[in-house]
Amino acid sequence: MSDSLAEAVRTRVRALFSPTRFGQFAGVGFVGATVDILVFAALSSVTSLVWIIAKLISWELGIIVIFAINERWTFASHGAVGTRAVVWRFLRSNIVRLGGLAVTLAVLRVLVEQFGVWLVLANMVGIGIGFFVNYTCESLYTWQVHQD
């Protein structure tokens, strides 16, 4: 590994190990997960939607809440200012969080279909595992905290 590549990796790893930012991200994630879980539980028990559609709707609502809070609090000092920059970060955030969603959906499907776990509990486990994918990708790609 060249010195510049090694330094780039070290810079990114150091940027991820901010206890304050991680704590804020986790707190915001808890709020977003609560929105996701409540909406998912309501849609999957009150409507006739198949679970995957209910999950996609609840996921996007949670993402909107998470992005808004992260933009104003967790990553307030990162990224360019202005409407255009915020819109681009929101789009990047949705793209990045597709990775977390893929993890969540995979866990959800396996737990429900292979092990008979209650849908809402399986969703919560998937969200927890997807959290770490989201933290890494949001920090490094969406808000580019290593650029400081």
N, CA, C and O atoms as a GROMACS GRO file, in nm:
protein
  592
    1MET      N    1   0.086  -0.118   0.000
    1MET     CA    2   0.000   0.000   0.000
    1MET      C    3   0.090   0.123   0.000
    1MET      O    4   0.180   0.134   0.082
    2SER      N    5   0.064   0.214  -0.091
    2SER     CA    6   0.146   0.335  -0.098
    2SER      C    7   0.118   0.423   0.022
    2SER      O    8   0.014   0.412   0.088
    3ASP      N    9   0.215   0.513   0.049
    3ASP     CA   10   0.199   0.603   0.164
    3ASP      C   11   0.075   0.689   0.151
    3ASP      O   12   0.006   0.712   0.251
    4SER      N   13   0.044   0.737   0.031
    4SER     CA   14  -0.073   0.823   0.015
    4SER      C   15  -0.203   0.746   0.037
    4SER      O   16  -0.298   0.800   0.095
    5LEU      N   17  -0.209   0.622  -0.010
    5LEU     CA   18  -0.328   0.540   0.012
    5LEU      C   19  -0.341   0.505   0.161
    5LEU      O   20  -0.451   0.511   0.217
    6ALA      N   21  -0.229   0.469   0.223
    6ALA     CA   22  -0.232   0.438   0.366
    6ALA      C   23  -0.275   0.560   0.446
    6ALA      O   24  -0.354   0.547   0.541
    7GLU      N   25  -0.227   0.676   0.411
    7GLU     CA   26  -0.265   0.799   0.482
    7GLU      C   27  -0.413   0.830   0.459
    7GLU      O   28  -0.482   0.873   0.552
    8ALA      N   29  -0.463   0.808   0.338
    8ALA     CA   30  -0.605   0.831   0.309
    8ALA      C   31  -0.692   0.740   0.395
    8ALA      O   32  -0.795   0.783   0.447
    9VAL      N   33  -0.651   0.613   0.409
    9VAL     CA   34  -0.726   0.519   0.492
    9VAL      C   35  -0.721   0.562   0.638
    9VAL      O   36  -0.823   0.564   0.706
   10ARG      N   37  -0.601   0.598   0.686
   10ARG     CA   38  -0.588   0.643   0.826
   10ARG      C   39  -0.674   0.766   0.853
   10ARG      O   40  -0.738   0.775   0.958
   11THR      N   41  -0.676   0.860   0.761
   11THR     CA   42  -0.755   0.982   0.777
   11THR      C   43  -0.903   0.949   0.790
   11THR      O   44  -0.971   1.004   0.877
   12ARG      N   45  -0.952   0.860   0.708
   12ARG     CA   46  -1.093   0.823   0.712
   12ARG      C   47  -1.128   0.746   0.839
   12ARG      O   48  -1.233   0.768   0.899
   13VAL      N   49  -1.039   0.657   0.880
   13VAL     CA   50  -1.065   0.581   1.003
   13VAL      C   51  -1.067   0.675   1.123
   13VAL      O   52  -1.155   0.664   1.209
   14ARG      N   53  -0.972   0.768   1.130
   14ARG     CA   54  -0.971   0.867   1.240
   14ARG      C   55  -1.100   0.949   1.241
   14ARG      O   56  -1.156   0.976   1.347
   15ALA      N   57  -1.146   0.987   1.123
   15ALA     CA   58  -1.269   1.068   1.113
   15ALA      C   59  -1.391   0.992   1.167
   15ALA      O   60  -1.482   1.052   1.223
   16LEU      N   61  -1.391   0.861   1.152
   16LEU     CA   62  -1.504   0.781   1.200
   16LEU      C   63  -1.506   0.768   1.351
   16LEU      O   64  -1.611   0.746   1.410
   17PHE      N   65  -1.390   0.782   1.415
   17PHE     CA   66  -1.381   0.762   1.560
   17PHE      C   67  -1.398   0.892   1.638
   17PHE      O   68  -1.313   0.927   1.720
   18SER      N   69  -1.506   0.961   1.611
   18SER     CA   70  -1.543   1.078   1.689
   18SER      C   71  -1.654   1.036   1.783
   18SER      O   72  -1.768   1.017   1.740
   19PRO      N   73  -1.624   1.021   1.913
   19PRO     CA   74  -1.728   0.976   2.007
   19PRO      C   75  -1.850   1.068   2.007
   19PRO      O   76  -1.963   1.020   2.018
   20THR      N   77  -1.828   1.199   1.996
   20THR     CA   78  -1.941   1.292   1.996
   20THR      C   79  -2.028   1.271   1.874
   20THR      O   80  -2.150   1.257   1.886
   21ARG      N   81  -1.966   1.268   1.757
   21ARG     CA   82  -2.043   1.250   1.633
   21ARG      C   83  -2.112   1.114   1.630
   21ARG      O   84  -2.228   1.104   1.589
   22PHE      N   85  -2.042   1.010   1.675
   22PHE     CA   86  -2.102   0.876   1.677
   22PHE      C   87  -2.224   0.875   1.770
   22PHE      O   88  -2.328   0.819   1.735
   23GLY      N   89  -2.211   0.937   1.886
   23GLY     CA   90  -2.323   0.945   1.980
   23GLY      C   91  -2.441   1.021   1.923
   23GLY      O   92  -2.556   0.980   1.938
   24GLN      N   93  -2.411   1.133   1.856
   24GLN     CA   94  -2.518   1.210   1.794
   24GLN      C   95  -2.586   1.128   1.684
   24GLN      O   96  -2.708   1.125   1.674
   25PHE      N   97  -2.504   1.062   1.601
   25PHE     CA   98  -2.557   0.981   1.492
   25PHE      C   99  -2.644   0.868   1.548
   25PHE      O  100  -2.751   0.839   1.493
   26ALA      N  101  -2.599   0.806   1.656
   26ALA     CA  102  -2.677   0.698   1.718
   26ALA      C  103  -2.809   0.752   1.773
   26ALA      O  104  -2.913   0.689   1.755
   27GLY      N  105  -2.805   0.868   1.838
   27GLY     CA  106  -2.928   0.928   1.891
   27GLY      C  107  -3.026   0.962   1.781
   27GLY      O  108  -3.146   0.936   1.793
   28VAL      N  109  -2.974   1.022   1.674
   28VAL     CA  110  -3.059   1.055   1.560
   28VAL      C  111  -3.112   0.928   1.495
   28VAL      O  112  -3.228   0.920   1.456
   29GLY      N  113  -3.026   0.828   1.485
   29GLY     CA  114  -3.068   0.699   1.429
   29GLY      C  115  -3.178   0.636   1.511
   29GLY      O  116  -3.269   0.573   1.456
   30PHE      N  117  -3.171   0.652   1.642
   30PHE     CA  118  -3.277   0.600   1.730
   30PHE      C  119  -3.410   0.668   1.699
   30PHE      O  120  -3.514   0.601   1.692
   31VAL      N  121  -3.408   0.799   1.680
   31VAL     CA  122  -3.530   0.872   1.645
   31VAL      C  123  -3.584   0.823   1.511
   31VAL      O  124  -3.703   0.795   1.498
   32GLY      N  125  -3.496   0.813   1.411
   32GLY     CA  126  -3.538   0.766   1.279
   32GLY      C  127  -3.587   0.622   1.282
   32GLY      O  128  -3.684   0.588   1.215
   33ALA      N  129  -3.518   0.538   1.360
   33ALA     CA  130  -3.561   0.398   1.372
   33ALA      C  131  -3.697   0.388   1.438
   33ALA      O  132  -3.778   0.303   1.403
   34THR      N  133  -3.722   0.476   1.535
   34THR     CA  134  -3.853   0.478   1.602
   34THR      C  135  -3.962   0.512   1.501
   34THR      O  136  -4.067   0.448   1.499
   35VAL      N  137  -3.937   0.613   1.418
   35VAL     CA  138  -4.033   0.648   1.312
   35VAL      C  139  -4.053   0.528   1.221
   35VAL      O  140  -4.167   0.491   1.191
   36ASP      N  141  -3.944   0.468   1.176
   36ASP     CA  142  -3.949   0.353   1.086
   36ASP      C  143  -4.030   0.239   1.149
   36ASP      O  144  -4.120   0.184   1.086
   37ILE      N  145  -3.997   0.204   1.272
   37ILE     CA  146  -4.062   0.092   1.339
   37ILE      C  147  -4.211   0.117   1.360
   37ILE      O  148  -4.293   0.029   1.333
   38LEU      N  149  -4.246   0.236   1.406
   38LEU     CA  150  -4.388   0.266   1.430
   38LEU      C  151  -4.469   0.268   1.301
   38LEU      O  152  -4.579   0.212   1.295
   39VAL      N  153  -4.414   0.330   1.197
   39VAL     CA  154  -4.485   0.334   1.069
   39VAL      C  155  -4.494   0.194   1.010
   39VAL      O  156  -4.599   0.155   0.958
   40PHE      N  157  -4.385   0.117   1.018
   40PHE     CA  158  -4.384  -0.020   0.967
   40PHE      C  159  -4.486  -0.106   1.040
   40PHE      O  160  -4.562  -0.181   0.978
   41ALA      N  161  -4.487  -0.095   1.173
   41ALA     CA  162  -4.584  -0.173   1.252
   41ALA      C  163  -4.727  -0.137   1.214
   41ALA      O  164  -4.812  -0.224   1.199
   42ALA      N  165  -4.752  -0.007   1.200
   42ALA     CA  166  -4.888   0.037   1.164
   42ALA      C  167  -4.926  -0.011   1.024
   42ALA      O  168  -5.034  -0.066   1.004
   43LEU      N  169  -4.837   0.009   0.928
   43LEU     CA  170  -4.869  -0.030   0.790
   43LEU      C  171  -4.884  -0.181   0.774
   43LEU      O  172  -4.970  -0.229   0.701
   44SER      N  173  -4.798  -0.257   0.844
   44SER     CA  174  -4.804  -0.403   0.827
   44SER      C  175  -4.918  -0.467   0.905
   44SER      O  176  -4.956  -0.580   0.876
   45SER      N  177  -4.972  -0.397   1.004
   45SER     CA  178  -5.082  -0.457   1.081
   45SER      C  179  -5.218  -0.398   1.048
   45SER      O  180  -5.320  -0.463   1.070
   46VAL      N  181  -5.223  -0.275   0.997
   46VAL     CA  182  -5.351  -0.209   0.973
   46VAL      C  183  -5.390  -0.209   0.825
   46VAL      O  184  -5.508  -0.199   0.791
   47THR      N  185  -5.291  -0.220   0.738
   47THR     CA  186  -5.321  -0.217   0.594
   47THR      C  187  -5.299  -0.356   0.534
   47THR      O  188  -5.252  -0.447   0.601
   48SER      N  189  -5.332  -0.368   0.409
   48SER     CA  190  -5.310  -0.495   0.340
   48SER      C  191  -5.182  -0.492   0.256
   48SER      O  192  -5.163  -0.577   0.168
   49LEU      N  193  -5.096  -0.395   0.283
   49LEU     CA  194  -4.970  -0.386   0.210
   49LEU      C  195  -4.882  -0.507   0.241
   49LEU      O  196  -4.879  -0.554   0.354
   50VAL      N  197  -4.812  -0.556   0.140
   50VAL     CA  198  -4.713  -0.661   0.167
   50VAL      C  199  -4.599  -0.598   0.246
   50VAL      O  200  -4.577  -0.478   0.236
   51TRP      N  201  -4.528  -0.677   0.325
   51TRP     CA  202  -4.430  -0.621   0.418
   51TRP      C  203  -4.321  -0.541   0.349
   51TRP      O  204  -4.272  -0.443   0.406
   52ILE      N  205  -4.281  -0.579   0.230
   52ILE     CA  206  -4.173  -0.507   0.162
   52ILE      C  207  -4.214  -0.365   0.125
   52ILE      O  208  -4.134  -0.272   0.135
   53ILE      N  209  -4.338  -0.346   0.082
   53ILE     CA  210  -4.388  -0.211   0.050
   53ILE      C  211  -4.401  -0.129   0.178
   53ILE      O  212  -4.365  -0.011   0.181
   54ALA      N  213  -4.454  -0.191   0.283
   54ALA     CA  214  -4.464  -0.121   0.412
   54ALA      C  215  -4.326  -0.079   0.460
   54ALA      O  216  -4.308   0.030   0.514
   55LYS      N  217  -4.228  -0.167   0.441
   55LYS     CA  218  -4.091  -0.137   0.485
   55LYS      C  219  -4.033  -0.021   0.404
   55LYS      O  220  -3.969   0.067   0.461
   56LEU      N  221  -4.053  -0.019   0.274
   56LEU     CA  222  -3.999   0.089   0.191
   56LEU      C  223  -4.058   0.225   0.229
   56LEU      O  224  -3.988   0.326   0.231
   57ILE      N  225  -4.186   0.227   0.258
   57ILE     CA  226  -4.252   0.352   0.300
   57ILE      C  227  -4.199   0.397   0.436
   57ILE      O  228  -4.162   0.513   0.454
   58SER      N  229  -4.194   0.305   0.532
   58SER     CA  230  -4.147   0.341   0.666
   58SER      C  231  -4.000   0.381   0.662
   58SER      O  232  -3.958   0.471   0.735
   59TRP      N  233  -3.922   0.313   0.579
   59TRP     CA  234  -3.779   0.343   0.566
   59TRP      C  235  -3.758   0.486   0.517
   59TRP      O  236  -3.679   0.561   0.574
   60GLU      N  237  -3.828   0.524   0.410
   60GLU     CA  238  -3.808   0.658   0.355
   60GLU      C  239  -3.852   0.766   0.452
   60GLU      O  240  -3.786   0.870   0.463
   61LEU      N  241  -3.960   0.745   0.524
   61LEU     CA  242  -4.002   0.843   0.624
   61LEU      C  243  -3.896   0.856   0.734
   61LEU      O  244  -3.866   0.967   0.778
   62GLY      N  245  -3.840   0.745   0.777
   62GLY     CA  246  -3.732   0.748   0.875
   62GLY      C  247  -3.609   0.821   0.821
   62GLY      O  248  -3.545   0.896   0.895
   63ILE      N  249  -3.576   0.799   0.694
   63ILE     CA  250  -3.459   0.864   0.631
   63ILE      C  251  -3.478   1.015   0.627
   63ILE      O  252  -3.384   1.090   0.654
   64ILE      N  253  -3.597   1.060   0.594
   64ILE     CA  254  -3.623   1.204   0.589
   64ILE      C  255  -3.601   1.266   0.727
   64ILE      O  256  -3.537   1.372   0.737
   65VAL      N  257  -3.651   1.203   0.831
   65VAL     CA  258  -3.632   1.253   0.967
   65VAL      C  259  -3.484   1.252   1.004
   65VAL      O  260  -3.432   1.351   1.055
   66ILE      N  261  -3.417   1.142   0.978
   66ILE     CA  262  -3.275   1.129   1.010
   66ILE      C  263  -3.192   1.234   0.938
   66ILE      O  264  -3.108   1.300   0.998
   67PHE      N  265  -3.216   1.249   0.808
   67PHE     CA  266  -3.138   1.346   0.732
   67PHE      C  267  -3.156   1.487   0.787
   67PHE      O  268  -3.059   1.560   0.806
   68ALA      N  269  -3.279   1.524   0.813
   68ALA     CA  270  -3.306   1.661   0.861
   68ALA      C  271  -3.233   1.688   0.993
   68ALA      O  272  -3.174   1.795   1.009
   69ILE      N  273  -3.236   1.594   1.084
   69ILE     CA  274  -3.168   1.615   1.214
   69ILE      C  275  -3.017   1.611   1.197
   69ILE      O  276  -2.946   1.694   1.253
   70ASN      N  277  -2.967   1.515   1.121
   70ASN     CA  278  -2.822   1.508   1.099
   70ASN      C  279  -2.770   1.634   1.031
   70ASN      O  280  -2.662   1.684   1.065
   71GLU      N  281  -2.845   1.684   0.937
   71GLU     CA  282  -2.803   1.805   0.864
   71GLU      C  283  -2.790   1.924   0.958
   71GLU      O  284  -2.698   2.005   0.945
   72ARG      N  285  -2.883   1.936   1.053
   72ARG     CA  286  -2.885   2.053   1.142
   72ARG      C  287  -2.803   2.034   1.270
   72ARG      O  288  -2.771   2.132   1.336
   73TRP      N  289  -2.769   1.908   1.305
   73TRP     CA  290  -2.705   1.886   1.434
   73TRP      C  291  -2.575   1.805   1.420
   73TRP      O  292  -2.467   1.858   1.443
   74THR      N  293  -2.584   1.678   1.384
   74THR     CA  294  -2.468   1.590   1.382
   74THR      C  295  -2.358   1.639   1.290
   74THR      O  296  -2.241   1.642   1.328
   75PHE      N  297  -2.396   1.678   1.168
   75PHE     CA  298  -2.298   1.718   1.068
   75PHE      C  299  -2.312   1.865   1.030
   75PHE      O  300  -2.279   1.904   0.918
   76ALA      N  301  -2.361   1.947   1.122
   76ALA     CA  302  -2.388   2.088   1.092
   76ALA      C  303  -2.265   2.163   1.043
   76ALA      O  304  -2.278   2.257   0.965
   77SER      N  305  -2.146   2.124   1.085
   77SER     CA  306  -2.025   2.195   1.045
   77SER      C  307  -1.957   2.132   0.924
   77SER      O  308  -1.845   2.169   0.890
   78HIS      N  309  -2.022   2.038   0.859
   78HIS     CA  310  -1.963   1.968   0.744
   78HIS      C  311  -2.046   1.994   0.618
   78HIS      O  312  -2.168   2.006   0.624
   79GLY      N  313  -1.978   2.001   0.507
   79GLY     CA  314  -2.045   2.015   0.379
   79GLY      C  315  -2.071   2.159   0.340
   79GLY      O  316  -2.071   2.249   0.424
   80ALA      N  317  -2.093   2.176   0.213
   80ALA     CA  318  -2.120   2.310   0.158
   80ALA      C  319  -2.255   2.362   0.205
   80ALA      O  320  -2.345   2.285   0.241
   81VAL      N  321  -2.268   2.493   0.202
   81VAL     CA  322  -2.390   2.561   0.245
   81VAL      C  323  -2.476   2.591   0.123
   81VAL      O  324  -2.423   2.610   0.014
   82GLY      N  325  -2.606   2.596   0.141
   82GLY     CA  326  -2.698   2.633   0.033
   82GLY      C  327  -2.794   2.523  -0.002
   82GLY      O  328  -2.770   2.405   0.025
   83THR      N  329  -2.904   2.564  -0.063
   83THR     CA  330  -3.010   2.470  -0.096
   83THR      C  331  -2.962   2.359  -0.189
   83THR      O  332  -2.992   2.242  -0.167
   84ARG      N  333  -2.889   2.395  -0.290
   84ARG     CA  334  -2.840   2.296  -0.387
   84ARG      C  335  -2.752   2.191  -0.318
   84ARG      O  336  -2.765   2.072  -0.345
   85ALA      N  337  -2.663   2.236  -0.230
   85ALA     CA  338  -2.574   2.144  -0.158
   85ALA      C  339  -2.655   2.051  -0.067
   85ALA      O  340  -2.625   1.932  -0.059
   86VAL      N  341  -2.756   2.105  -0.001
   86VAL     CA  342  -2.839   2.023   0.088
   86VAL      C  343  -2.918   1.920   0.007
   86VAL      O  344  -2.929   1.804   0.048
   87VAL      N  345  -2.971   1.960  -0.106
   87VAL     CA  346  -3.045   1.866  -0.192
   87VAL      C  347  -2.953   1.754  -0.238
   87VAL      O  348  -2.993   1.638  -0.238
   88TRP      N  349  -2.830   1.789  -0.279
   88TRP     CA  350  -2.736   1.686  -0.323
   88TRP      C  351  -2.699   1.592  -0.209
   88TRP      O  352  -2.687   1.471  -0.229
   89ARG      N  353  -2.681   1.648  -0.088
   89ARG     CA  354  -2.652   1.562   0.028
   89ARG      C  355  -2.770   1.470   0.057
   89ARG      O  356  -2.751   1.353   0.090
   90PHE      N  357  -2.892   1.522   0.045
   90PHE     CA  358  -3.011   1.439   0.068
   90PHE      C  359  -3.016   1.324  -0.033
   90PHE      O  360  -3.045   1.210   0.003
   91LEU      N  361  -2.988   1.354  -0.159
   91LEU     CA  362  -2.988   1.249  -0.261
   91LEU      C  363  -2.877   1.147  -0.233
   91LEU      O  364  -2.900   1.026  -0.242
   92ARG      N  365  -2.756   1.196  -0.199
   92ARG     CA  366  -2.646   1.106  -0.164
   92ARG      C  367  -2.682   1.022  -0.042
   92ARG      O  368  -2.651   0.903  -0.037
   93SER      N  369  -2.747   1.084   0.056
   93SER     CA  370  -2.786   1.012   0.176
   93SER      C  371  -2.880   0.897   0.142
   93SER      O  372  -2.866   0.786   0.194
   94ASN      N  373  -2.976   0.922   0.055
   94ASN     CA  374  -3.068   0.816   0.015
   94ASN      C  375  -2.995   0.704  -0.058
   94ASN      O  376  -3.023   0.587  -0.036
   95ILE      N  377  -2.902   0.740  -0.144
   95ILE     CA  378  -2.824   0.639  -0.217
   95ILE      C  379  -2.740   0.558  -0.119
   95ILE      O  380  -2.739   0.435  -0.125
   96VAL      N  381  -2.671   0.628  -0.030
   96VAL     CA  382  -2.587   0.561   0.069
   96VAL      C  383  -2.670   0.468   0.156
   96VAL      O  384  -2.630   0.354   0.183
   97ARG      N  385  -2.784   0.514   0.198
   97ARG     CA  386  -2.867   0.435   0.288
   97ARG      C  387  -2.933   0.316   0.220
   97ARG      O  388  -2.990   0.230   0.288
   98LEU      N  389  -2.925   0.310   0.088
   98LEU     CA  390  -2.971   0.189   0.020
   98LEU      C  391  -2.889   0.068   0.066
   98LEU      O  392  -2.941  -0.043   0.074
   99GLY      N  393  -2.760   0.090   0.095
   99GLY     CA  394  -2.677  -0.018   0.148
   99GLY      C  395  -2.729  -0.066   0.282
   99GLY      O  396  -2.741  -0.186   0.306
  100GLY      N  397  -2.760   0.030   0.370
  100GLY     CA  398  -2.818  -0.005   0.500
  100GLY      C  399  -2.953  -0.072   0.484
  100GLY      O  400  -2.986  -0.166   0.558
  101LEU      N  401  -3.032  -0.024   0.388
  101LEU     CA  402  -3.163  -0.086   0.362
  101LEU      C  403  -3.146  -0.229   0.312
  101LEU      O  404  -3.220  -0.318   0.353
  102ALA      N  405  -3.048  -0.251   0.223
  102ALA     CA  406  -3.024  -0.386   0.173
  102ALA      C  407  -2.989  -0.481   0.288
  102ALA      O  408  -3.038  -0.594   0.293
  103VAL      N  409  -2.906  -0.434   0.380
  103VAL     CA  410  -2.871  -0.515   0.497
  103VAL      C  411  -2.996  -0.541   0.581
  103VAL      O  412  -3.022  -0.655   0.621
  104THR      N  413  -3.073  -0.435   0.608
  104THR     CA  414  -3.195  -0.448   0.688
  104THR      C  415  -3.293  -0.548   0.624
  104THR      O  416  -3.347  -0.635   0.692
  105LEU      N  417  -3.315  -0.534   0.494
  105LEU     CA  418  -3.408  -0.622   0.425
  105LEU      C  419  -3.361  -0.767   0.425
  105LEU      O  420  -3.441  -0.859   0.442
  106ALA      N  421  -3.230  -0.787   0.406
  106ALA     CA  422  -3.176  -0.923   0.407
  106ALA      C  423  -3.196  -0.988   0.544
  106ALA      O  424  -3.241  -1.102   0.553
  107VAL      N  425  -3.164  -0.914   0.649
  107VAL     CA  426  -3.182  -0.966   0.785
  107VAL      C  427  -3.330  -0.991   0.813
  107VAL      O  428  -3.367  -1.095   0.866
  108LEU      N  429  -3.413  -0.894   0.775
  108LEU     CA  430  -3.557  -0.906   0.795
  108LEU      C  431  -3.611  -1.031   0.726
  108LEU      O  432  -3.686  -1.108   0.786
  109ARG      N  433  -3.575  -1.050   0.603
  109ARG     CA  434  -3.626  -1.165   0.527
  109ARG      C  435  -3.580  -1.297   0.588
  109ARG      O  436  -3.660  -1.389   0.605
  110VAL      N  437  -3.451  -1.306   0.620
  110VAL     CA  438  -3.399  -1.430   0.677
  110VAL      C  439  -3.465  -1.460   0.811
  110VAL      O  440  -3.508  -1.572   0.836
  111LEU      N  441  -3.473  -1.359   0.897
  111LEU     CA  442  -3.532  -1.382   1.030
  111LEU      C  443  -3.679  -1.422   1.022
  111LEU      O  444  -3.725  -1.509   1.096
  112VAL      N  445  -3.754  -1.356   0.931
  112VAL     CA  446  -3.897  -1.385   0.921
  112VAL      C  447  -3.921  -1.517   0.849
  112VAL      O  448  -3.994  -1.603   0.898
  113GLU      N  449  -3.860  -1.532   0.732
  113GLU     CA  450  -3.891  -1.649   0.650
  113GLU      C  451  -3.820  -1.776   0.691
  113GLU      O  452  -3.874  -1.885   0.675
  114GLN      N  453  -3.700  -1.764   0.744
  114GLN     CA  454  -3.624  -1.883   0.782
  114GLN      C  455  -3.642  -1.923   0.928
  114GLN      O  456  -3.636  -2.041   0.963
  115PHE      N  457  -3.665  -1.822   1.014
  115PHE     CA  458  -3.670  -1.850   1.157
  115PHE      C  459  -3.802  -1.815   1.222
  115PHE      O  460  -3.819  -1.837   1.342
  116GLY      N  461  -3.897  -1.760   1.146
  116GLY     CA  462  -4.028  -1.730   1.199
  116GLY      C  463  -4.032  -1.620   1.304
  116GLY      O  464  -4.122  -1.615   1.387
  117VAL      N  465  -3.933  -1.531   1.300
  117VAL     CA  466  -3.927  -1.420   1.397
  117VAL      C  467  -4.038  -1.321   1.364
  117VAL      O  468  -4.069  -1.299   1.246
  118TRP      N  469  -4.098  -1.262   1.466
  118TRP     CA  470  -4.202  -1.160   1.450
  118TRP      C  471  -4.149  -1.048   1.361
  118TRP      O  472  -4.037  -1.000   1.381
  119LEU      N  473  -4.227  -1.006   1.266
  119LEU     CA  474  -4.189  -0.908   1.165
  119LEU      C  475  -4.129  -0.782   1.225
  119LEU      O  476  -4.024  -0.737   1.179
  120VAL      N  477  -4.191  -0.725   1.325
  120VAL     CA  478  -4.144  -0.599   1.383
  120VAL      C  479  -4.010  -0.620   1.455
  120VAL      O  480  -3.922  -0.535   1.445
  121LEU      N  481  -3.994  -0.730   1.526
  121LEU     CA  482  -3.867  -0.759   1.593
  121LEU      C  483  -3.756  -0.781   1.491
  121LEU      O  484  -3.644  -0.731   1.509
  122ALA      N  485  -3.784  -0.853   1.386
  122ALA     CA  486  -3.686  -0.877   1.280
  122ALA      C  487  -3.644  -0.745   1.216
  122ALA      O  488  -3.527  -0.725   1.184
  123ASN      N  489  -3.739  -0.655   1.198
  123ASN     CA  490  -3.710  -0.522   1.144
  123ASN      C  491  -3.615  -0.447   1.236
  123ASN      O  492  -3.521  -0.382   1.189
  124MET      N  493  -3.637  -0.453   1.366
  124MET     CA  494  -3.552  -0.383   1.462
  124MET      C  495  -3.409  -0.438   1.459
  124MET      O  496  -3.314  -0.361   1.465
  125VAL      N  497  -3.394  -0.569   1.449
  125VAL     CA  498  -3.262  -0.630   1.441
  125VAL      C  499  -3.191  -0.585   1.312
  125VAL      O  500  -3.073  -0.550   1.315
  126GLY      N  501  -3.263  -0.586   1.202
  126GLY     CA  502  -3.206  -0.542   1.074
  126GLY      C  503  -3.161  -0.398   1.078
  126GLY      O  504  -3.055  -0.364   1.025
  127ILE      N  505  -3.242  -0.312   1.139
  127ILE     CA  506  -3.206  -0.171   1.153
  127ILE      C  507  -3.077  -0.157   1.233
  127ILE      O  508  -2.989  -0.079   1.197
  128GLY      N  509  -3.066  -0.233   1.340
  128GLY     CA  510  -2.946  -0.226   1.424
  128GLY      C  511  -2.821  -0.264   1.347
  128GLY      O  512  -2.718  -0.198   1.361
  129ILE      N  513  -2.828  -0.368   1.268
  129ILE     CA  514  -2.712  -0.412   1.190
  129ILE      C  515  -2.682  -0.312   1.078
  129ILE      O  516  -2.566  -0.281   1.053
  130GLY      N  517  -2.786  -0.262   1.012
  130GLY     CA  518  -2.767  -0.164   0.906
  130GLY      C  519  -2.711  -0.031   0.955
  130GLY      O  520  -2.653   0.045   0.877
  131PHE      N  521  -2.727  -0.002   1.084
  131PHE     CA  522  -2.677   0.122   1.143
  131PHE      C  523  -2.528   0.143   1.116
  131PHE      O  524  -2.487   0.254   1.081
  132PHE      N  525  -2.449   0.040   1.132
  132PHE     CA  526  -2.304   0.054   1.116
  132PHE      C  527  -2.265   0.080   0.971
  132PHE      O  528  -2.170   0.154   0.944
  133VAL      N  529  -2.336   0.020   0.879
  133VAL     CA  530  -2.314   0.050   0.737
  133VAL      C  531  -2.347   0.197   0.711
  133VAL      O  532  -2.271   0.268   0.646
  134ASN      N  533  -2.460   0.241   0.763
  134ASN     CA  534  -2.503   0.379   0.742
  134ASN      C  535  -2.407   0.480   0.804
  134ASN      O  536  -2.375   0.581   0.740
  135TYR      N  537  -2.359   0.456   0.927
  135TYR     CA  538  -2.269   0.550   0.992
  135TYR      C  539  -2.142   0.570   0.910
  135TYR      O  540  -2.098   0.682   0.887
  136THR      N  541  -2.084   0.460   0.867
  136THR     CA  542  -1.960   0.467   0.791
  136THR      C  543  -1.982   0.541   0.659
  136THR      O  544  -1.906   0.632   0.626
  137CYS      N  545  -2.082   0.503   0.585
  137CYS     CA  546  -2.105   0.562   0.453
  137CYS      C  547  -2.154   0.707   0.462
  137CYS      O  548  -2.111   0.791   0.382
  138GLU      N  549  -2.242   0.736   0.556
  138GLU     CA  550  -2.289   0.874   0.570
  138GLU      C  551  -2.174   0.966   0.610
  138GLU      O  552  -2.160   1.075   0.556
  139SER      N  553  -2.093   0.922   0.704
  139SER     CA  554  -1.982   1.005   0.751
  139SER      C  555  -1.882   1.034   0.639
  139SER      O  556  -1.840   1.148   0.619
  140LEU      N  557  -1.845   0.929   0.565
  140LEU     CA  558  -1.739   0.943   0.466
  140LEU      C  559  -1.787   0.992   0.330
  140LEU      O  560  -1.713   1.062   0.261
  141TYR      N  561  -1.908   0.957   0.292
  141TYR     CA  562  -1.954   0.995   0.158
  141TYR      C  563  -2.049   1.114   0.160
  141TYR      O  564  -2.027   1.212   0.088
  142THR      N  565  -2.154   1.108   0.240
  142THR     CA  566  -2.254   1.215   0.239
  142THR      C  567  -2.199   1.346   0.293
  142THR      O  568  -2.210   1.450   0.228
  143TRP      N  569  -2.139   1.340   0.414
  143TRP     CA  570  -2.091   1.465   0.475
  143TRP      C  571  -1.939   1.478   0.468
  143TRP      O  572  -1.886   1.584   0.504
  144GLN      N  573  -1.868   1.377   0.423
  144GLN     CA  574  -1.724   1.379   0.400
  144GLN      C  575  -1.646   1.439   0.517
  144GLN      O  576  -1.571   1.535   0.501
  145VAL      N  577  -1.666   1.379   0.635
  145VAL     CA  578  -1.603   1.430   0.756
  145VAL      C  579  -1.450   1.422   0.752
  145VAL      O  580  -1.383   1.493   0.826
  146HIS      N  581  -1.396   1.338   0.669
  146HIS     CA  582  -1.251   1.326   0.658
  146HIS      C  583  -1.187   1.444   0.583
  146HIS      O  584  -1.065   1.454   0.578
  147GLN      N  585  -1.268   1.532   0.527
  147GLN     CA  586  -1.219   1.646   0.452
  147GLN      C  587  -1.174   1.762   0.542
  147GLN      O  588  -1.116   1.859   0.492
  148ASP      N  589  -1.199   1.753   0.672
  148ASP     CA  590  -1.163   1.863   0.763
  148ASP      C  591  -1.014   1.875   0.783
  148ASP      O  592  -0.969   1.962   0.857
   0.00000   0.00000   0.00000
